[in-house]
């Protein structure tokens, strides 16, 4: 690729600006194994092959694009292409586009080390409820039996959907060979907060990821007719669920640095003139201390049980996933911050594939300023100069690691 042909991050993102646009929610909806996500994966493969990279898709659906041949000791960067429902344009794709631009810069500098870009599937967990599913399968954090049995809102299992996309579900699972090829993984991501806004800096290095998990609260009552059932005769799980949502906010507000969110609530059967028989409530809880997370969830369980009983209903709480607090390698973190002109060091409340990989390989993260401070929303944004600064910082980080 000659100098005048080199891409910019903003230019690459402009190429996919219409893929997966959500006319109802705004922003983008790009769930794993959907037509928009397939189109984005094809877009990445095309760009990787145009650069002469060796592209392969492993048995867990992770795309690898190699410079210097497939093998051990590689510096790896990358991110994901799937999104939350109605998400922003940068969460995931910014890291992938920045990796392509950073590789162009390294090639221009004559850096000849073995390196790769990895694109992980189902990072958001928006379709099957388990975040970082690709990296969790590869590292063996989640078993293939559990992953394959997960269902989307249409009742289709991950096994069925993956098979329809051309994958063999029987080959999913821990992949020590793939992990063994990684020397260091550096993930670049849009910042999901206001740290860089307040510091007036374009790029930061990550220090940690809050411990976080997802739980499902199922509230069951008695389905009935909206017009024929007197108020005093109702066992309405929707009323109980509403009280539980309010209690979750109150309980979390009592714990310093805790975050608890209900972002999804589904009544069954869901008719306007029907008293629901069941309501499923999905809960997300985060805190720097893992014990505090579990303690808060137990308080929520107790409150949900009592509030449901007051309405003549029952409530059960089931854990769907939990990721403990991640502290990135301190020496690597400090080296990169120093190499990037004493870049600020920030923690994050958002989960990432780098956090999953951290238990198996050396990992680090870079954050790029988001001037709105808003993420998982159409309001998420990155200014073009900051996007290019992020790619340059990623190239500098990889070049530094190559010379260690």
SULHU-V554253 format. One record per backbone hydrogen bond with DSSP energy under -1.0 kcal/mol. NH is the residue of the N-H (numbers start at 0). CO is the residue of the C=O. If there is no record, write none. Layout:
NH	CO
NH	CO
This chain:
4	1
5	2
11	7
12	8
13	9
14	10
16	13
18	15
21	26
25	21
27	86
28	19
33	30
37	33
38	34
39	35
40	36
41	37
42	38
43	39
44	40
45	41
46	42
47	43
48	44
49	45
50	46
51	48
52	47
53	65
55	63
57	61
60	57
62	118
63	55
64	116
65	53
66	114
73	180
74	113
75	183
76	115
82	29
86	27
86	83
91	89
93	89
95	91
96	92
97	93
98	94
99	95
100	96
101	97
102	98
103	99
104	100
105	101
106	102
107	103
108	104
109	106
110	105
114	66
115	74
116	64
117	76
118	62
119	78
128	124
131	122
132	121
133	120
135	131
136	132
137	133
138	134
140	135
141	135
146	142
147	143
149	146
151	155
154	151
157	149
158	147
160	156
161	157
162	158
163	159
165	162
166	161
170	167
171	168
174	137
178	174
179	175
180	177
181	178
182	73
183	73
184	361
185	75
186	363
188	365
190	367
197	193
198	194
199	195
200	195
203	366
204	343
205	364
206	345
208	325
209	347
210	286
211	322
212	284
213	320
214	282
215	317
216	280
217	315
218	278
219	313
220	276
221	234
223	274
225	272
228	224
232	229
233	230
239	235
240	236
241	237
242	238
243	239
244	240
245	241
246	242
247	243
248	244
249	245
250	246
251	247
252	248
254	251
257	254
258	285
260	283
265	279
267	277
273	270
274	223
276	267
277	267
278	218
279	265
280	216
281	263
282	214
283	260
284	212
285	258
286	210
292	288
293	289
294	290
295	291
296	292
297	293
298	294
299	295
300	296
301	297
302	298
303	299
304	300
305	301
306	302
307	303
308	304
309	305
310	307
311	308
312	307
313	219
315	217
317	215
319	213
320	213
322	211
325	208
327	206
332	328
333	329
334	330
335	331
336	332
337	333
338	334
339	335
340	337
341	336
342	336
345	204
347	207
355	351
356	352
357	353
358	355
359	356
360	356
363	184
365	186
366	203
367	188
368	201
372	369
379	376
386	382
387	383
388	384
389	385
390	386
391	387
392	388
393	389
394	390
395	391
396	392
397	393
398	394
399	395
400	396
401	397
402	398
